[in-house]
Amino acid sequence: MLQKLPILLGIFVVMALSNAVVPVLPDFAEGAALQGVVYSAYFLGAFLTVLPAGLASDRIGSVPLIRTGLLLTLASGVLILLFPSGLPLLVFRVIEGIGAGLFLSAALAWANSQTPAGQLSGYVMAALNLGLVVGLLATGWLDAAFDSHLAGIALFTVLAIPAAAMSLVVRESERVGFAKADFAGIVRNYFWLFAAAVVLVGMTGAVAAVYPEYTGNDSSVLALQLATINIATVVALLVTPRINFRPAPTIRAASLLMAAAVLAGYFTPYAFPAIGALSGVFIVAVLAFLAETKIEQGVMTGLFNTASYAGFTFLSALAGLVAGGIGFLAAFVLLAGMAVAVAVPIGRCRCEYRG
């Protein structure tokens, strides 16, 4: 437990800091398009980093990357507090994403190499989503209490200090029985699995990116509404790890249900928990399967994280551009259509292989 705690606390702080801008996005930029850029800049940094970090975890170990990721998170939080607008803000959001990408891939590679396969990774992802929830709620409440959109960022920057210090007790996990990764073979066999992650994981970020401008609600109200997505994801991640979800049929069902939930989200935020829960079930099914393949987990989780952050980056930016240029209804319809499209090619994935 002593070694697991820094991993869980670390992912909590990293994600809370990343989400601390969401309920106060209108204070950082004007208009849906610019807000989408501020939001997705973080995910761009993570997207560029998670796969190299996964590969490096298999070569040099996870622990150095875990520590580096936490230090970059701490540094980026300080820099955003000092330079909270314009191009510097975008640059430091990218750096924040780089730190998160290093930490997340290394932490998942570390966790997915433990026994039982995939279970600890489910808890890591639950801590991740809990961080997203607390980042939303705490920022909304602190903004209302102190009339400062930077209060939440300040809080989680401070919490990054003990997280970085505690990472010194983490030691490398034993990776017995894991086969060397054939990168080309993995992409060929599991391409559609990772493609589904782009949409079904990235969907939660895309909805969160456009909803503040769509409603114009108070930041504390927005925080509560958007937090229901991540709360539902946490519940799904904690409840479903022991259920043997097979990837292909799970993805097909989740994608169709996700499309309906996203369309409903245009009319009511009460649909948000369904979006979060479906994403959580998908994550559980995929991470358990990746561990089950017994292929080096740095590569496998790196590819999964790359796909997830690609979704957060490009779906969020695309939804913001469509909302700003055509309208919010068009943005929600586009996202729902992308979810439906996932159900068609997933049958081509060789997702039933058991290592």
N, C-alpha and C positions, 0 to 999 in steps of 0.2 A: 504493500500500500504506500510505503514511503516513496517509492519510485514513481508510482502512478499519479500521486497527488500533484507534483509539479507539471506533469503533462496536462492533467485536467484543468488545473488553475491557469496554466499558460494559454491553453486554447480558449478558455473562458475570457481572459483579459484581451487577447488578440482580437477576438470577434466583437466583444463589447466596444472596444475602441473603434473598430471599423464601422460599426453601426451607429455610433454616437452622432454622426452627421445627419442621419435620415430624417428624424422628426423636425430638424431645424434647417433642412436644405434651402428653403426660401431665404434664410439669412445669409447663406453662402453665395447664392447666385440667383439671378432673376430669370424666370421662364423655365418651362419644362425641359427644353433642349439643353440649356447650360447646367441645370440641376442634374440631368442625366449624365452629363460629362463629369461633373464633380463626383457623383456617386460611382460611376464606372471606372474612374481613374485608378482607384484602389484595386479593383478587380483586374485591370490591365496588368498592373505590377505582379499580382499573384498569378495570373494566367501565364506570364512569361517565365515564372520561376518554378512552379510546382513540378513540372516534368524534370528539368535539370536537377532539382532537389531530390526527387525520387530516385533518379539514376545515381546521384552522388551518395544517397543513403546506402545503396547496395555496395558501393565501392569503399567509402571512407567511414561509414557508420552514420547513425542518425543523430547521435548526441551533439557533435559540433554544430550541426545545422539547427537543432532545437535551440541551442544557446544563442547562436547568431541571430536567428529569427526573433527571439525575444528582445535582444539588444536593439535591433533595427526598429522594432515596434515602439520601444521606449523612446528612441531618438526621434522617430517621426512624430510621435505625439507632442514632444517638446517643440519641434519645429513648426507644427501646425498651430500651436498656441501662439508662437511668435509671429508667424506669417499666415494669417487666416483668410487670405483672399487672393484673387488673381492667379497668375501663372505659378507663383511659389506654392500656393495651396495645391494645385494640380500635381506639381512635381513631388511634393511631400506625401500626397495621397498615393502616388505610384510607389514611392519608397516604402510606405506603410504596407502596401500590397506585396512588395518583394519580401519583406520580413515575414508577413503572414504566410506567403507561399513556401518559404523555407521551413517555417515551423510546422505547418500543417502536413506537408508531405512527409517530413521526417517523423513527426509524431504518429501519423497513421501507419507508416512503414514499421515503426517500433511496436505499435499496438497490435497490428495485424499479424505480427510474427509470434504473438503470445498464444497460449492455449487457454480456453478453447478458441478455435479459429473464429475470428470476426466479432467475438462478444465484447472484448475491451474496446474495439473500434467503434462499436455501437455507443458505448458510454462516452468515448471521445467526441463523437458527433452530437451526442446529447448535450455535453458541456459546451460544444460549439454553438448550438442553437440557444442554449440557456444564456450564453454570453450575448447573443444577438438580441434576445428578449430584454435582458437587463440594460443593455446599451440603449435600446429604444426608450424604455420606461424611465430610467434614471435621467437621461438627457431631457426628456420631455418635462419631467417634474422639476429638475434643477433649473431649466430655462424659465419655467413659470415662477419658481421661487426666487431666483436671483436675477431674472431678466438678463440672462447671458447665455447665448447659444454655444459658448465655449466651456461652460461649466462641466458638462458631461465628459468632454475630451480631457479636461484637467483631471477629473476623478480617475478615469481609467489609465491615464498616463502615470499617475502616482501608483496605482495598483500594479503596473507593469514592473515596478522596482522589486517587490518581493518575489514576483513570478520569475524574474530573471535570476535572482539570487538562489531560489530554490532549485533551479535547473542544474545546479552544481552537483546535486546528489544523484542525478539520473545516470545510469550505466547502460551500456549496450545490451540489447536482448540477444539471446542465443538463437541463431537461425539454422536449426537442424532440419534437414529433409526438404529444403526449398531448392528447386532446380534453377539453374542459370536461365536468365530471360532471353528468349529469341524475340527481339523487338518486332521484326517484320511479321513473324508468325502470330504474335499477340495482336497486332493491329489487324491482320487479316482475319483472324478467328473471332475477335471481339469488337470489331469496329462499330457495329450497330449498337452494342451495349454502351459504349462510350458516347456515341452520338445521342443516344437517349438521355444520357446524363446532362448533356448540353441544355436540353429543353426542360426536362423534368426537375432538375435541381435549379437551373438558372431561372426558372419561372417565378420562384418566390422573390428573387431579387428584382426581376423586371416589374412585377406588380408593386413592390415597395418603392421603386424608383419613380413611378408615375402617379401614385396615389396621392401624395401630399399636395401637388399642384392641382390635381383633379378636384379634390374636395375643398382645399383651402381652409381646412379645419385648424383649430388651435393645436399647437405642437403636443400638448399633453394628451389631447384626444387622439391625434394621429398615432402617438406612441402606443396607446392602448389598442387601437384598432389593428395596427401592423404587428404588434406583439403577439396577437392571437395566431398568426401564421407560425411563428417560431415555437410558441407554446405547444401547439398541436404537433409540430415536428418532434419536439422533445418527448412528448408522450408516446408517439409512434416508435421512436428510437429506443425507448426504455421498455415498452410493452412487447414489441414484436421480434426481438432478436432470437428467441427460442423457437419461432415458427419457421418452418422450412419453405420459404417462398422461393420458387424457381424463377429465374430472371425473366425469361421470355414471356410467359403468360402474365406475370406480375406487371411488367412494363406495358403490355398491351392494354390490360385493364386500367392501370393507373393513368395512362395517357388519355384515354377516352373520358375517364372521370375528371381528370384535370381540366380538359377543355370545357366541360360543363361548369366546373367550379369557377374558372376564370371568367367565363361569360356572366355567371351570376355575380361575380365580384364587381362588375360594372354597376350593378344595381344596388348591391348591399354588401357591407363589410362582413356580414355574418357568413359569407362564403369563404372567408379567409382561412378559418381553421381546416376546412376540407383541403385547401391548397397545401397547407403545411403538412397535414397528416399524410397525404398521398406522396409528397416528396420524401417524408420520413420512411414510409414503407419501401419506397424504391431504393433509398440509400441502404437500408438494412439488407435487402435482397442482394444488392450488388456487392457490398463489402464482404458479406458472408461467402458469396460465390468466389470472389477474388482470392480470399484466404484459402478456400477449398481447392483451388487450382494447384497450390503448392509451387507456384512460380515466385521468384524473388518479389517481395511485396513492395520494395521501393519503386520498381517500374510499374507494377500494377496500380498501386495507389496514386503514383505520380500521374499516370494517364487518366485515372478517374478524377483527380483534382484538376488536371488541365481541362478536361471536358466540363467540369462543373464551373470553373472560373471563366471558361469561354462563354458559357451560358450567362453568368452574371454580368460579364463585360459587354458582350455584343447584344444580348437580348435587352438589357437595361438601356443601352444607348439607342438601339433601334426603336424600342417602345417610346422613349422620350422624344426622338425625332419625329416619329409618326404622330404622337399626341400633339406636339407643337406645330406640325405642318398640316395635318389633316383633321385631327380631332381625337379625343380620348376614346370614343366608341371604336374608331378604326384601330387604335392601338390594342384594345382588349380583344377585338375580333381577330386581329393578326396573331396574337399570342395563343388564343384558343385554337386557331387553325394549325399552328405549329405543333401544338400538343396532339391534335388528331393525326397529323402526318407521321408522328413517331410510331404509331401503332402498325403502320403498313410494312416497313422494312425489317422490323425486329425479328421476324421469323427467319431471316437469313443469318442471324447470329448463331454461332456454335456455342450457345450458352448453357448447354446441358452437360458439358464435359465435367467429369469429376476426377480430380487429380489423385 
